[in-house]
Amino acid sequence: MSLDAFASSRALSIGVELELQLVSTHDYDLAPVAEDLLRALSRTDLQGEVKPEMTNSMIELSTRVCDDHDMVCAQLESLRDALAAAARKLNIGICGGGTHAFQDWGEQRIFDGPRFHYLSDLYGYLAKQFTVFGQHVHVGCPSPDIALYLLHGLSRYIPHLIALSASSPFVQGRDTGFESARLNSVLAFPLSGRAPFIETWSDFERYFDKMTGTGVVSSMKDFYWDIRPKPEYGTIEIRVMDTPLTVRRAAAIAAYIQTLARYLMIERPFRFAEDDYLVYTFNRFQACRFGYAGIYVHPETHAHIPIADEIAASFGSIEQHAIELGTDGALASLLADVRAGRNDARWLREQRTSRAPLAEVVMAQCARWTQGGEM
């Protein structure tokens, strides 16, 4: 199978996907109700799309192609409200967060669809363990070579995005000590992690042909990379974030990505080398384990910098681009959180400070998702 032609798309257009938890309002455990919710939404005029995911207690919403932060916010809020209204009729709860705090992966059911059954047959129990919840952001690219430049440029900001979106400290009823434990489940898949260091689309096509020749992959969907090209949309897709607890935070993180992409496209600040990736896995782990307090090793100078300081420095580099895009307000809110040490993982742990049962933590997550409010 050959690689799709790289489709035309508006440069810096943006689309957001959020994988969400479906829970029982009786005990706040995951509930296999995705088909019921999709049926309830079937006659609703949505500003975007709602689709099934790997197991029956997950669902994914996606915006249409958006131009700016305001449009992303409006569509995410509309989708959230439509989902919340349907969920109330079914007496189920919906929430963000990268993992469910106490679900038993062995109890999950694979959604009834050919792609999901294929993945279940191939990956075995990993498919059910993949009941984790992420945010994906697509960025429109004017050409496939620019898409690969953005892929390598944004790879430097993977620790920043993990720390800002981290919302999965609890797994199987335990505090893991990680800010984002979700990515440990993703790394179990053989084609996960970083994309190969390839700088031109013609070389990428040759790489794809070699991989399909091995019989290991048949489409770009088979790569679980942190960032991957999506030629059928004319985008790159950033997949490393946990699903935040509010749509406002999801929209703010998408605004940060859009602003970084504008900075990279216009200023072309880096010349890349394979050795840039020597520290990639270490930096990624530090962000998952320690969040803002982790250590970022600069890919060129090898200086060791706290991730919080590196995020703040990145906001300084892209300030003018944020003003041009109208994302400066959203980025200011994110920066205030970084300086205060606030993220969703911290908020979740605060709900547990009085040793409240994890079911009460999930109940609070559902209220935070449905009611919106502060980022």
N, C-alpha and C positions, 0 to 999 in steps of 0.2 A: 504494500500500500504506500502511495507517495504522499508527501506532505501537502496539506492544503496550500493554495496560493495565499499570499498575505493580503488580506482584504483591505479596502480603503476605510479609513476612519478619521474622525476629526482629531487633530493633535490636541492632547490634554483633555479630551472628553473623558468622562469617568463613570464607572458603574460599580455598585456595591452589592455583595452577596453576604447574607448572614445566616449561619446554621443555628437553629434554636432548639431548646429543650421543651418537650411536651410532658407535663407532669399531672398526676392525680391531685385534686384538691382535698382528697381524704388524708393521704399520708405523704404527699409531695415527693414520692418516688416517681421515676420515669414511667410513663403509661403508653401502651402501644395503640395510639389513637390517630396516627397521621392520616390514615385513609378517611376516618370520620371527619377530620378537620378539612381535608381537601374537598370532600363532598359538600360540606357546609359552605365552603367558599366558592363553589363551582358557578354560582349565578351572581357573584359579586364583581363589580367593575373595579379592578385593581390598578393602581398606578405602579405596575411592575408585574412580577410573577411569583407564585408560591409553588414549590416542587417538593416531591419526596426526597429523602436521603437514605443512607445505607440501612438504617434500622427504623422500625416502626414508631419509635418515640422521638424521632427527629423530623425537622422540616427546614427547608431553606427558602428564604425570601430573597428576591433580587430586584433592584431598581431598573428602570429603563436607562438608556444612555443619557447622562446628565452633563450640563455645561459647567456647573459651579456648585459651591458648597450649599447655597440656599436651595437649589433644586434637589440636591441629595437629601437635605434635611426634610424638605416638604414631602418627598416621596417615601422616605423611611417612616416618617410619622404617620402618613396615610396608611401604609402597609401595616404598621404596628396596630393602629386603631381598628383596621378591618379584621386582623387576626384576633385581637382581644375581644371584639364583639362576637365573632364566631365561637371563640373558646368559652365565653360566658354561657352561651346557649348549650354547650356540651358539658359544662361544669368541669373544665380542665384548665390547668394553668400553663402559661408560657413564660420562659425566661431566657436571658442571656447567660454568659459565663462559659468558659472553655471546657469545663467538665461538670458532670452532675456529681454532687458531693458524696453520695453514698450508694449509687446504683450498683447492682450486681451485673457485670457484663454478660455472664452466662445466661441471664434471664431475657436478654434482648432478642428480638425477632427480626430477621432480615426482611426488608420491604419486598413485596412481591413484584419484581420487575426483572427482565432478562439481564441487564447490566449488573444489578445487585446480586443476583444468583451466580453470575459468572465470577464476580469478585469473591463471593463467599466460598465457591468451590476452589478457587485458586489460592486464597489466602487463609482458609480455615478459620480458626478462632480469632485471628487478627481482625477479620471483618467485623465481628461483634464488638471487639475491643475498640474498634474505630468509632464507637458511639461517643465522639468528642465533637466540639463545636467551634468552628472558626469563622473569621471574617476574611473574605477575599475581595480585593479591589482590582478592577481593570482600568488601565490607562491607555487611551488612544494614542497611536504612534503613526507619524506620517510616512514611515518606510520601515521595512524589516531590519535594515542595518541600524537605524536609530533605536528600534525596539531592543536589539542586543546591547547597544551602548547603555540604554536605560537599565536593562537587566543587571549588567555588571556594576553600574553606578549605584543603583538602589541596594545592591547586595551589601554595600558598606553600611547601610542604615538598618539592616535586619535587627541588630541588637536594640536599636532605638524603638523600633516598632513592637518588638516583643515586650520590652519594659513598659511601654505606654499602654498596651492592650491587655497585659497579663491579668487573667481572671480565673485561674484554675489551680488554686492551692490545695484543694481537697480531692482525693481519689479513693474510691472504695471505702469511705467512712473514716479516712485518716488525713491529717494534715501532712502533706508530703515534704514541707519545708521549701518547696519550689514556689516561685511566683507564677510560672506557667508550666504545669506538669503535662498539659495536653500534647505538647510537641514530642514528649517521650513516646507517646503512642504512634505518632506519625513517623518517627524515625525507624520504627520496626519494619516499614515497607522497603523493599529492596531498591526502588528507584526514587528515594527521597533525598532530602538534603539540598545541596547546591547544584546548580546547572553546570555543565562542563564549560571550560573557558574557550568559547568560540566567538569571534568578533564580527564575522560577515555571514549574511544569510546564505550565500552559496556554500560556504563551509558547513553551515548548520544543516542544509539540505543533504549534504553528503553524509554527515553524522547520522541523520535520521534514517537515511537509506541503509546504512550499515546496521543500525539497531533493528530495523524491521527485518533485515536479512538474517539476523540471528534468531528470529521468531520470538523474541522476548517482548516486543511491543508491537502494537498495530496502529496506535494513534497517540496524539499528544496527551490524551487523558490518562495514559499509562505511566506518565512521569508525575511523581508526587513532589517535585522540586518546590523549594520555598518561593521561587519566582520562575514562571515559565512563559514562553511566548504562546499566544493563542491566535494563530494565523487566520482562522476562520472569522475572527472578530476584528483583526487588525490591532490587537492590544498585547500588552504584557499583563500577567495576572500575578499579584502579590498575595501569597497564601499563608503567611507565617503568623498572622495575628489570631489571638483568642477572640471569640465574640464578646464584645463589651456588654456591660449590664444595662446600658441605655443607648438609644439610637443617636442621641446627641454626641456621645463619645465616639460612636462608630463613624459618624459624619465628620467629626473633627480629625480623626485619624486619617480618613480618606482625604481630607483637605491638606493635611501634612504631606501625604504621598503625592498629591497633585502638585503641590508647591515645590517639593524636591525634584519632581520630574521636569518642571519648567526650568528650574535652576540648572539641571543637568543638560537639558536640550539646548538652552541658549548659551550658557557660559562654557560648556564642555570643560569642566575644571580638572578632569583626571585623564591620564594616559594609563591604561590598564595593563597588568601583567599577570601571568599565572601565579606568581608568588604572592600577589595580593591575597590569595585565598589560603595562605599558610595559617593564618590566624582565624579564619572564618568559623570553624567548628568550636574553637575555644571561646570566641566572642559570643557565639550563639548560646553556648552552654551557660556562660556567666549571666546573660540576660534572663534565661529561663530560671536559673537557680536563685539569683539574687536581685533581679529587677534593676531598679535605678542604682542600687549599691554595688552592682557587679563592676568588673574591670573590663574596659575596652582597650584592646591592643591595636594601635593605629597600623593599618596594613602597609604603610610605607616607612614611617619613622620607627615603628615598634615601641613608641612611647605608651606607657600604661596610664590610662585616664579613667576616672569614675564614669560610668555610663551616664549618670545624671548630668555631669559637666559636658560630656560629648553631645548629648541631646541639646542642651542650652546653646552650645557653640554652633550647632547646625541651624538653630533658629536664627542666629545672627547672620549667618551666610545667606539665608534665603529671605530675609526681611523684605527687601524691595519686591521680590517676586510675589510674596504674600499680599502686599499692597495692590499689585497689579491684578491679581486674581480675586481679591476680596476675601482672602482666607485669613487675614491678619487677626481678626477677632477670635476665630476658632483656635488659631495657634497661640494666641496670648493666654487663652484658658488652659491649653495643654501645658504651656510653660509654667503657669502658676501652680499646676498640679505637680510638675516635676520638682519645683523648688520646695514645695510643701511635703514631698514624698508621698503624694496621694496617687493611688491607682485602684482598680477594682479588686485586685487580690487583697490589698490592705483593707478595703471596705468589707469584704467577705470575712476576713479574720476578725474584724471589729464586731461583727454580728455574733461571733462565737466567744467573745471575751468573758461573758458571764456563764460559759459552758452550756449555752443553750443547745438543745438537740439540733443536729444538722438539718432535720426536716424544717425547723423554724428558720434556718438560714435560707433554705430554698424558697420558703414562703415569702421571706423578705425580698429575695431576688425577683420573684414574680411581681410583687407590688412595685418594685423599682422599675422593672421593664414596662409594666402596663401604664403606670402613672407618669412616666417620663421624669420631668423635673430637672434638677441640676445634673451636670455632666459627671 
